[in-house]
Amino acid sequence: MKKRPTIEMVAERAGVSRQTVSNAANAPHRLRPETLKRVLGTIDELGYRPSHAARSLRTRATGVIGCRLLPSNYGGTGGVLDRLLHALCDAARASGYNVLAFSVGTDDEEIGVFDDLLRRNAVDGFVLANTHHGDVRPDWLVDQGARFVAFGRPWGVERPRHSWVDVDGASGTSEAVNHLAGLGHTRIAFLGLGEGNGVGDDRFHGWQRAMQDLGLPVEDLVARADDGIASGKALADQLLDAPQAPTAFVCVSDAMALGAMRCIQDRGMETGRDVSVVGFDDSPVASVITPRLSSVRQPVEGVAHKLVEILLSELSGTHRRPSRVLLAPWLVRRDSTGERPSTGYAATQKGAASRRGRRQSKSPST
């Protein structure tokens, strides 16, 4: 079996000391450029990999990032947090780190895990996910002197003391509105979450701002509930029963969008032809259902890389002030959005009823 390269083998091949090889791996700024280049070339040539265990003993660094494993919030459509954890593991591994995922039910329990991991020196830092109004976790971590970065803005906090990375949900729903308006829709409804939810409010404000900028009505075009397919169906039913019904929906999640599509189908109409629907998060189901769902996609991989980049900067001591990074999502256009029906919604319902009648009359009698 081929012998695994050692630091001594690298030093001998490069014609330097063992300490110089160690500096190349852990403190490259201490070496002259030509020496660093020679040593790194030898490391690559031999395939040498430094011992993380030995480095941990010297520096008290673990090479581990802690992150809470959160359940999906999207009613079976596949949540963005699942994608984030996979992307975070990939980004961390590319920088020589591993991710320790743990599962707890509440924020208080999560703080208990933080305390245990910090006392045991089991992690170097944390990625904090699912921030919300009244979130006590960031201040606890800051007060403990822990290194961390949050995925999500510090909702309701004017001067946060920590770094965060988030996705501009408002720009995503604004793009959805502009897309639908470009197809001729003027009554574009929003299916959202209850007021006070940071993510939900952010996406609502994007819809609201775009509608107002286009001079389109917003009154009686908003319905809110807990996230889920059943909620989306109930809210869509409520709005489609109104005297002036919408011809399109912008939804806070793909789960809400699937509910709206079910409502449209149950009324004998077709999504994309009679009523258009846009979701948010571009979950795996969006591209495989019929019709395929137009949805706003979050840059999850970009978020993960930025989270790791900022956290490692803070761990190295080069990060002097909190970072605030807002990344833009984009709309993936598919079959669930189409031109506004020229007949109006009432006539569309009548036409749908007529189509149902023709299909029933053609069915064989029993």
C-alpha positions as a LaTeX table, in Angstrom:
\begin{tabular}{lrrr}
\hline
Residue & $x$ (\AA) & $y$ (\AA) & $z$ (\AA) \\
\hline
Met1 & 0.00 & 0.00 & 0.00 \\
Lys2 & 1.31 & 3.46 & $-0.94$ \\
Lys3 & 2.61 & 5.38 & 2.06 \\
Arg4 & 0.64 & 8.50 & 2.94 \\
Pro5 & 2.73 & 11.68 & 2.44 \\
Thr6 & 3.99 & 13.29 & 5.66 \\
Ile7 & 5.08 & 16.81 & 6.50 \\
Glu8 & 8.66 & 15.56 & 6.70 \\
Met9 & 8.46 & 14.21 & 3.14 \\
Val10 & 7.19 & 17.56 & 1.88 \\
Ala11 & 9.94 & 19.44 & 3.71 \\
Glu12 & 12.65 & 17.18 & 2.29 \\
Arg13 & 11.34 & 17.39 & $-1.28$ \\
Ala14 & 10.94 & 21.20 & $-1.13$ \\
Gly15 & 14.27 & 21.72 & 0.62 \\
Val16 & 12.76 & 23.58 & 3.58 \\
Ser17 & 12.17 & 23.00 & 7.25 \\
Arg18 & 9.19 & 21.24 & 8.75 \\
Gln19 & 8.07 & 24.57 & 10.26 \\
Thr20 & 8.12 & 26.21 & 6.83 \\
Val21 & 5.72 & 23.56 & 5.51 \\
Ser22 & 3.47 & 24.15 & 8.54 \\
Asn23 & 3.53 & 27.90 & 7.88 \\
Ala24 & 2.58 & 27.33 & 4.23 \\
Ala25 & $-0.54$ & 25.49 & 5.38 \\
Asn26 & $-1.48$ & 27.61 & 8.40 \\
Ala27 & 0.28 & 31.00 & 8.16 \\
Pro28 & 1.25 & 31.65 & 4.52 \\
His29 & 1.78 & 35.36 & 5.17 \\
Arg30 & 4.98 & 34.48 & 7.06 \\
Leu31 & 6.70 & 33.11 & 3.95 \\
Arg32 & 8.33 & 34.81 & 0.97 \\
Pro33 & 6.18 & 34.44 & $-2.18$ \\
Glu34 & 8.72 & 32.26 & $-3.97$ \\
Thr35 & 9.10 & 29.95 & $-0.94$ \\
Leu36 & 5.34 & 29.67 & $-0.51$ \\
Lys37 & 4.90 & 28.85 & $-4.18$ \\
Arg38 & 7.55 & 26.10 & $-4.01$ \\
Val39 & 6.13 & 24.52 & $-0.88$ \\
Leu40 & 2.51 & 24.61 & $-2.11$ \\
Gly41 & 3.63 & 23.06 & $-5.39$ \\
Thr42 & 5.31 & 20.24 & $-3.49$ \\
Ile43 & 2.22 & 19.74 & $-1.34$ \\
Asp44 & 0.10 & 19.37 & $-4.48$ \\
Glu45 & 2.67 & 17.11 & $-6.11$ \\
Leu46 & 2.81 & 14.68 & $-3.20$ \\
Gly47 & $-0.87$ & 14.95 & $-2.30$ \\
Tyr48 & $-0.08$ & 15.89 & 1.28 \\
Arg49 & $-3.01$ & 16.69 & 3.58 \\
Pro50 & $-2.34$ & 18.35 & 6.97 \\
Ser51 & $-3.59$ & 16.57 & 10.07 \\
His52 & $-6.68$ & 18.38 & 11.31 \\
Ala53 & $-6.38$ & 16.62 & 14.65 \\
Ala54 & $-2.84$ & 17.91 & 15.18 \\
Arg55 & $-3.81$ & 21.40 & 14.10 \\
Ser56 & $-6.75$ & 21.34 & 16.51 \\
Leu57 & $-4.45$ & 20.51 & 19.40 \\
Arg58 & $-2.17$ & 23.43 & 18.50 \\
Thr59 & $-4.78$ & 26.07 & 17.75 \\
Arg60 & $-7.84$ & 24.77 & 19.68 \\
Ala61 & $-9.69$ & 25.01 & 16.36 \\
Thr62 & $-11.98$ & 22.13 & 15.45 \\
Gly63 & $-12.68$ & 22.71 & 11.78 \\
Val64 & $-16.38$ & 22.26 & 12.55 \\
Ile65 & $-19.35$ & 24.60 & 12.03 \\
Gly66 & $-22.57$ & 23.99 & 13.94 \\
Cys67 & $-26.00$ & 24.43 & 12.36 \\
Arg68 & $-29.48$ & 23.51 & 13.53 \\
Leu69 & $-31.37$ & 21.13 & 11.27 \\
Leu70 & $-34.80$ & 22.66 & 10.75 \\
Pro71 & $-37.94$ & 20.93 & 9.53 \\
Ser72 & $-39.38$ & 21.96 & 6.17 \\
Asn73 & $-42.02$ & 24.68 & 6.37 \\
Tyr74 & $-43.49$ & 24.04 & 2.98 \\
Gly75 & $-46.08$ & 21.34 & 3.39 \\
Gly76 & $-44.38$ & 18.58 & 1.45 \\
Thr77 & $-43.00$ & 20.69 & $-1.42$ \\
Gly78 & $-39.39$ & 20.49 & $-0.16$ \\
Gly79 & $-38.12$ & 23.48 & 1.81 \\
Val80 & $-35.27$ & 25.80 & 0.93 \\
Leu81 & $-33.59$ & 24.99 & 4.26 \\
Asp82 & $-32.98$ & 21.43 & 3.06 \\
Arg83 & $-31.13$ & 22.77 & 0.04 \\
Leu84 & $-29.26$ & 25.23 & 2.21 \\
Leu85 & $-27.87$ & 22.52 & 4.51 \\
His86 & $-26.54$ & 20.52 & 1.55 \\
Ala87 & $-25.02$ & 23.64 & $-0.02$ \\
Leu88 & $-23.55$ & 24.67 & 3.32 \\
Cys89 & $-21.86$ & 21.28 & 3.73 \\
Asp90 & $-20.35$ & 21.58 & 0.24 \\
Ala91 & $-19.13$ & 25.15 & 0.81 \\
Ala92 & $-17.67$ & 24.31 & 4.22 \\
Arg93 & $-15.90$ & 21.20 & 2.94 \\
Ala94 & $-14.34$ & 23.22 & 0.12 \\
Ser95 & $-12.76$ & 25.43 & 2.82 \\
Gly96 & $-11.56$ & 22.52 & 4.94 \\
Tyr97 & $-14.47$ & 22.53 & 7.40 \\
Asn98 & $-17.28$ & 20.15 & 8.26 \\
Val99 & $-20.82$ & 20.92 & 9.37 \\
Leu100 & $-22.27$ & 19.49 & 12.58 \\
Ala101 & $-26.06$ & 19.43 & 12.16 \\
Phe102 & $-28.26$ & 19.03 & 15.22 \\
Ser103 & $-32.01$ & 18.92 & 15.71 \\
Val104 & $-34.00$ & 20.62 & 18.48 \\
Gly105 & $-37.58$ & 21.76 & 18.79 \\
Thr106 & $-37.27$ & 25.30 & 20.16 \\
Asp107 & $-34.92$ & 28.28 & 20.22 \\
Asp108 & $-34.30$ & 27.77 & 23.94 \\
Glu109 & $-33.25$ & 24.19 & 23.28 \\
Glu110 & $-30.98$ & 25.44 & 20.52 \\
Ile111 & $-29.29$ & 27.83 & 22.94 \\
Gly112 & $-28.76$ & 24.87 & 25.25 \\
Val113 & $-26.95$ & 23.04 & 22.43 \\
Phe114 & $-24.89$ & 26.17 & 21.69 \\
Asp115 & $-23.83$ & 26.31 & 25.33 \\
Asp116 & $-22.85$ & 22.64 & 25.41 \\
Leu117 & $-20.86$ & 22.79 & 22.15 \\
Leu118 & $-19.03$ & 25.94 & 23.19 \\
Arg119 & $-18.15$ & 24.54 & 26.62 \\
Arg120 & $-16.71$ & 21.41 & 25.01 \\
Asn121 & $-14.92$ & 23.40 & 22.32 \\
Ala122 & $-16.69$ & 21.15 & 19.81 \\
Val123 & $-17.21$ & 23.78 & 17.10 \\
Asp124 & $-15.47$ & 26.92 & 15.87 \\
Gly125 & $-18.66$ & 28.80 & 15.05 \\
Phe126 & $-22.28$ & 28.60 & 13.99 \\
Val127 & $-24.61$ & 29.30 & 11.11 \\
Leu128 & $-27.88$ & 30.55 & 12.56 \\
Ala129 & $-30.95$ & 29.83 & 10.41 \\
Asn130 & $-34.61$ & 30.85 & 10.46 \\
Thr131 & $-34.29$ & 34.26 & 12.14 \\
His132 & $-37.53$ & 35.87 & 13.25 \\
His133 & $-39.04$ & 38.75 & 15.23 \\
Gly134 & $-38.08$ & 38.57 & 18.90 \\
Asp135 & $-35.24$ & 36.16 & 18.19 \\
Val136 & $-33.10$ & 35.88 & 21.35 \\
Arg137 & $-30.41$ & 33.63 & 19.86 \\
Pro138 & $-28.21$ & 36.30 & 18.20 \\
Asp139 & $-27.78$ & 38.39 & 21.36 \\
Trp140 & $-27.02$ & 35.26 & 23.40 \\
Leu141 & $-24.27$ & 34.24 & 20.98 \\
Val142 & $-22.83$ & 37.77 & 20.87 \\
Asp143 & $-22.79$ & 37.98 & 24.66 \\
Gln144 & $-20.94$ & 34.65 & 24.81 \\
Gly145 & $-18.33$ & 35.88 & 22.35 \\
Ala146 & $-19.27$ & 33.10 & 19.91 \\
Arg147 & $-18.49$ & 33.42 & 16.21 \\
Phe148 & $-21.52$ & 33.06 & 13.98 \\
Val149 & $-23.35$ & 34.38 & 10.93 \\
Ala150 & $-27.11$ & 34.30 & 10.38 \\
Phe151 & $-29.09$ & 33.20 & 7.36 \\
Gly152 & $-31.89$ & 35.72 & 7.62 \\
Arg153 & $-32.14$ & 39.35 & 8.61 \\
Pro154 & $-32.44$ & 40.44 & 12.25 \\
Trp155 & $-36.12$ & 41.32 & 11.86 \\
Gly156 & $-37.15$ & 44.32 & 13.95 \\
Val157 & $-33.59$ & 45.12 & 15.13 \\
Glu158 & $-32.27$ & 48.51 & 14.01 \\
Arg159 & $-28.61$ & 48.00 & 14.88 \\
Pro160 & $-27.71$ & 44.31 & 14.82 \\
Arg161 & $-24.40$ & 43.28 & 16.37 \\
His162 & $-23.79$ & 40.34 & 14.08 \\
Ser163 & $-23.31$ & 39.46 & 10.41 \\
Trp164 & $-26.12$ & 38.12 & 8.27 \\
Val165 & $-26.86$ & 36.94 & 4.75 \\
Asp166 & $-30.37$ & 36.94 & 3.32 \\
Val167 & $-32.37$ & 36.73 & 0.10 \\
Asp168 & $-34.27$ & 39.78 & $-1.14$ \\
Gly169 & $-37.75$ & 38.29 & $-1.14$ \\
Ala170 & $-39.30$ & 41.64 & $-2.02$ \\
Ser171 & $-37.39$ & 41.80 & $-5.29$ \\
Gly172 & $-38.57$ & 38.27 & $-6.10$ \\
Thr173 & $-42.28$ & 38.99 & $-5.68$ \\
Ser174 & $-41.81$ & 42.32 & $-7.47$ \\
Glu175 & $-40.37$ & 40.46 & $-10.46$ \\
Ala176 & $-43.33$ & 38.08 & $-10.37$ \\
Val177 & $-45.79$ & 40.99 & $-10.48$ \\
Asn178 & $-43.99$ & 42.63 & $-13.39$ \\
His179 & $-43.96$ & 39.33 & $-15.28$ \\
Leu180 & $-47.72$ & 38.91 & $-14.83$ \\
Ala181 & $-48.44$ & 42.54 & $-15.68$ \\
Gly182 & $-46.43$ & 42.07 & $-18.87$ \\
Leu183 & $-48.87$ & 39.27 & $-19.75$ \\
Gly184 & $-51.78$ & 41.69 & $-19.40$ \\
His185 & $-52.92$ & 40.87 & $-15.86$ \\
Thr186 & $-54.18$ & 43.79 & $-13.79$ \\
Arg187 & $-55.88$ & 42.05 & $-10.87$ \\
Ile188 & $-52.94$ & 40.18 & $-9.35$ \\
Ala189 & $-53.61$ & 38.78 & $-5.87$ \\
Phe190 & $-51.12$ & 37.92 & $-3.13$ \\
Leu191 & $-51.41$ & 34.79 & $-0.98$ \\
Gly192 & $-49.24$ & 35.36 & 2.07 \\
Leu193 & $-48.45$ & 34.54 & 5.67 \\
Gly194 & $-49.85$ & 36.23 & 8.77 \\
Glu195 & $-48.56$ & 39.73 & 9.50 \\
Gly196 & $-45.46$ & 39.80 & 11.68 \\
Asn197 & $-43.65$ & 37.02 & 9.86 \\
Gly198 & $-40.43$ & 38.64 & 8.62 \\
Val199 & $-40.05$ & 36.57 & 5.46 \\
Gly200 & $-43.75$ & 36.77 & 4.64 \\
Asp201 & $-43.90$ & 40.53 & 5.19 \\
Asp202 & $-40.82$ & 41.05 & 3.02 \\
Arg203 & $-42.40$ & 39.18 & 0.11 \\
Phe204 & $-45.71$ & 40.99 & 0.62 \\
His205 & $-44.01$ & 44.39 & 0.47 \\
Gly206 & $-42.39$ & 43.48 & $-2.83$ \\
Trp207 & $-45.80$ & 42.58 & $-4.29$ \\
Gln208 & $-47.37$ & 45.74 & $-2.86$ \\
Arg209 & $-44.62$ & 48.05 & $-4.11$ \\
Ala210 & $-44.68$ & 46.60 & $-7.62$ \\
Met211 & $-48.47$ & 46.85 & $-7.84$ \\
Gln212 & $-48.41$ & 50.48 & $-6.73$ \\
Asp213 & $-45.55$ & 51.36 & $-9.09$ \\
Leu214 & $-47.60$ & 49.93 & $-11.98$ \\
Gly215 & $-50.74$ & 51.76 & $-10.85$ \\
Leu216 & $-52.61$ & 48.50 & $-10.26$ \\
Pro217 & $-55.24$ & 47.99 & $-7.54$ \\
Val218 & $-54.30$ & 46.27 & $-4.27$ \\
Glu219 & $-57.55$ & 46.51 & $-2.33$ \\
Asp220 & $-59.28$ & 43.17 & $-1.68$ \\
Leu221 & $-56.43$ & 41.28 & $-3.34$ \\
Val222 & $-54.54$ & 40.05 & $-0.26$ \\
Ala223 & $-55.29$ & 36.91 & 1.75 \\
Arg224 & $-53.14$ & 35.51 & 4.59 \\
Ala225 & $-52.87$ & 32.25 & 6.52 \\
Asp226 & $-50.37$ & 29.74 & 7.83 \\
Asp227 & $-48.26$ & 28.21 & 5.10 \\
Gly228 & $-49.47$ & 25.06 & 3.38 \\
Ile229 & $-51.26$ & 23.58 & 0.39 \\
Ala230 & $-54.62$ & 23.51 & 2.17 \\
Ser231 & $-54.24$ & 27.16 & 3.15 \\
Gly232 & $-53.40$ & 28.13 & $-0.42$ \\
Lys233 & $-56.52$ & 26.41 & $-1.71$ \\
Ala234 & $-58.76$ & 28.04 & 0.89 \\
Leu235 & $-57.35$ & 31.52 & 0.26 \\
Ala236 & $-57.64$ & 31.17 & $-3.51$ \\
Asp237 & $-61.26$ & 30.01 & $-3.11$ \\
Gln238 & $-61.96$ & 33.09 & $-1.00$ \\
Leu239 & $-60.55$ & 35.52 & $-3.56$ \\
Leu240 & $-61.99$ & 33.81 & $-6.63$ \\
Asp241 & $-65.47$ & 34.04 & $-5.09$ \\
Ala242 & $-65.18$ & 37.83 & $-4.87$ \\
Pro243 & $-67.20$ & 40.04 & $-7.27$ \\
Gln244 & $-63.97$ & 41.25 & $-8.88$ \\
Ala245 & $-61.84$ & 38.15 & $-8.82$ \\
Pro246 & $-58.11$ & 38.11 & $-9.62$ \\
Thr247 & $-56.80$ & 36.59 & $-12.84$ \\
Ala248 & $-53.39$ & 35.81 & $-11.29$ \\
Phe249 & $-51.83$ & 34.89 & $-7.96$ \\
Val250 & $-48.40$ & 35.65 & $-6.53$ \\
Cys251 & $-47.83$ & 33.24 & $-3.66$ \\
Val252 & $-45.50$ & 33.42 & $-0.67$ \\
Ser253 & $-44.43$ & 29.79 & $-1.19$ \\
Asp254 & $-44.76$ & 26.91 & $-3.61$ \\
Ala255 & $-47.08$ & 25.19 & $-1.13$ \\
Met256 & $-49.51$ & 28.10 & $-1.32$ \\
Ala257 & $-49.18$ & 28.05 & $-5.10$ \\
Leu258 & $-50.02$ & 24.34 & $-5.27$ \\
Gly259 & $-53.12$ & 25.01 & $-3.20$ \\
Ala260 & $-54.17$ & 27.78 & $-5.57$ \\
Met261 & $-53.66$ & 25.47 & $-8.54$ \\
Arg262 & $-55.81$ & 22.80 & $-6.89$ \\
Cys263 & $-58.54$ & 25.40 & $-6.35$ \\
Ile264 & $-58.40$ & 26.43 & $-10.01$ \\
Gln265 & $-58.55$ & 22.80 & $-11.13$ \\
Asp266 & $-61.50$ & 22.04 & $-8.86$ \\
Arg267 & $-63.39$ & 24.89 & $-10.50$ \\
Gly268 & $-62.92$ & 23.27 & $-13.90$ \\
Met269 & $-60.41$ & 25.83 & $-15.08$ \\
Glu270 & $-56.79$ & 25.54 & $-16.21$ \\
Thr271 & $-53.82$ & 27.14 & $-14.51$ \\
Gly272 & $-51.88$ & 29.27 & $-16.96$ \\
Arg273 & $-54.80$ & 29.71 & $-19.34$ \\
Asp274 & $-57.72$ & 30.79 & $-17.14$ \\
Val275 & $-55.82$ & 31.92 & $-14.03$ \\
Ser276 & $-52.04$ & 32.32 & $-13.65$ \\
Val277 & $-50.03$ & 31.33 & $-10.57$ \\
Val278 & $-46.47$ & 32.11 & $-9.38$ \\
Gly279 & $-44.87$ & 30.36 & $-6.39$ \\
Phe280 & $-41.75$ & 31.09 & $-4.35$ \\
Asp281 & $-38.68$ & 28.90 & $-3.65$ \\
Asp282 & $-38.75$ & 26.81 & $-6.85$ \\
Ser283 & $-39.07$ & 23.57 & $-4.90$ \\
Pro284 & $-38.36$ & 20.23 & $-6.65$ \\
Val285 & $-42.06$ & 19.65 & $-7.31$ \\
Ala286 & $-42.38$ & 22.93 & $-9.28$ \\
Ser287 & $-40.82$ & 21.52 & $-12.44$ \\
Val288 & $-42.60$ & 18.14 & $-12.43$ \\
Ile289 & $-46.25$ & 18.94 & $-11.76$ \\
Thr290 & $-48.71$ & 19.67 & $-14.58$ \\
Pro291 & $-48.76$ & 22.46 & $-15.51$ \\
Arg292 & $-45.22$ & 23.23 & $-14.42$ \\
Leu293 & $-45.12$ & 25.98 & $-11.84$ \\
Ser294 & $-43.47$ & 29.35 & $-12.40$ \\
Ser295 & $-41.59$ & 30.10 & $-9.20$ \\
Val296 & $-39.05$ & 32.49 & $-7.68$ \\
Arg297 & $-35.77$ & 30.67 & $-7.07$ \\
Gln298 & $-33.46$ & 31.57 & $-4.21$ \\
Pro299 & $-29.66$ & 31.59 & $-4.79$ \\
Val300 & $-29.11$ & 28.94 & $-2.12$ \\
Glu301 & $-25.61$ & 27.97 & $-3.24$ \\
Gly302 & $-24.57$ & 31.63 & $-3.29$ \\
Val303 & $-26.00$ & 32.09 & 0.19 \\
Ala304 & $-24.08$ & 29.09 & 1.52 \\
His305 & $-20.77$ & 30.26 & 0.07 \\
Lys306 & $-21.25$ & 33.76 & 1.46 \\
Leu307 & $-22.17$ & 32.40 & 4.91 \\
Val308 & $-19.00$ & 30.30 & 5.04 \\
Glu309 & $-16.85$ & 33.11 & 3.65 \\
Ile310 & $-18.03$ & 35.59 & 6.28 \\
Leu311 & $-17.82$ & 33.10 & 9.14 \\
Leu312 & $-14.26$ & 32.09 & 8.26 \\
Ser313 & $-13.28$ & 35.77 & 8.06 \\
Glu314 & $-14.65$ & 36.28 & 11.55 \\
Leu315 & $-12.86$ & 33.19 & 12.82 \\
Ser316 & $-9.56$ & 34.47 & 11.40 \\
Gly317 & $-10.02$ & 37.86 & 13.05 \\
Thr318 & $-9.98$ & 39.80 & 9.77 \\
His319 & $-13.65$ & 40.74 & 9.99 \\
Arg320 & $-13.95$ & 43.98 & 11.95 \\
Arg321 & $-17.59$ & 44.96 & 11.50 \\
Pro322 & $-20.80$ & 43.01 & 10.87 \\
Ser323 & $-21.59$ & 42.18 & 7.26 \\
Arg324 & $-25.00$ & 42.66 & 5.73 \\
Val325 & $-25.46$ & 40.79 & 2.47 \\
Leu326 & $-28.72$ & 40.72 & 0.51 \\
Leu327 & $-28.79$ & 38.44 & $-2.55$ \\
Ala328 & $-31.35$ & 38.68 & $-5.33$ \\
Pro329 & $-33.54$ & 35.73 & $-6.35$ \\
Trp330 & $-34.92$ & 35.28 & $-9.87$ \\
Leu331 & $-38.13$ & 34.11 & $-11.50$ \\
Val332 & $-38.14$ & 30.76 & $-13.28$ \\
Arg333 & $-40.93$ & 31.03 & $-15.85$ \\
Arg334 & $-42.93$ & 27.93 & $-16.68$ \\
Asp335 & $-46.44$ & 26.91 & $-17.82$ \\
Ser336 & $-48.48$ & 28.16 & $-14.85$ \\
Thr337 & $-48.35$ & 31.76 & $-16.11$ \\
Gly338 & $-49.96$ & 32.90 & $-19.33$ \\
Glu339 & $-51.72$ & 35.86 & $-20.90$ \\
Arg340 & $-54.77$ & 37.27 & $-19.15$ \\
Pro341 & $-58.00$ & 35.82 & $-20.59$ \\
Ser342 & $-59.57$ & 38.46 & $-22.84$ \\
Thr343 & $-63.09$ & 37.49 & $-21.68$ \\
Gly344 & $-62.58$ & 38.32 & $-18.00$ \\
Tyr345 & $-62.86$ & 36.00 & $-15.05$ \\
Ala346 & $-66.69$ & 35.73 & $-14.92$ \\
Ala347 & $-66.82$ & 34.66 & $-18.57$ \\
Thr348 & $-63.90$ & 32.31 & $-17.92$ \\
Gln349 & $-65.88$ & 30.60 & $-15.18$ \\
Lys350 & $-68.88$ & 30.31 & $-17.50$ \\
Gly351 & $-66.69$ & 28.85 & $-20.22$ \\
Ala352 & $-65.16$ & 26.40 & $-17.78$ \\
Ala353 & $-68.62$ & 25.28 & $-16.69$ \\
Ser354 & $-69.58$ & 24.83 & $-20.35$ \\
Arg355 & $-66.45$ & 22.72 & $-20.97$ \\
Arg356 & $-67.27$ & 20.58 & $-17.95$ \\
Gly357 & $-70.81$ & 20.08 & $-19.28$ \\
Arg358 & $-69.56$ & 19.00 & $-22.70$ \\
Arg359 & $-67.12$ & 16.52 & $-21.14$ \\
Gln360 & $-69.88$ & 15.08 & $-18.93$ \\
Ser361 & $-72.33$ & 14.77 & $-21.83$ \\
Lys362 & $-69.74$ & 12.81 & $-23.81$ \\
Ser363 & $-69.08$ & 10.38 & $-20.99$ \\
Pro364 & $-70.72$ & 6.91 & $-21.41$ \\
Ser365 & $-73.92$ & 6.37 & $-19.46$ \\
Thr366 & $-74.10$ & 3.66 & $-16.86$ \\
\hline
\end{tabular}
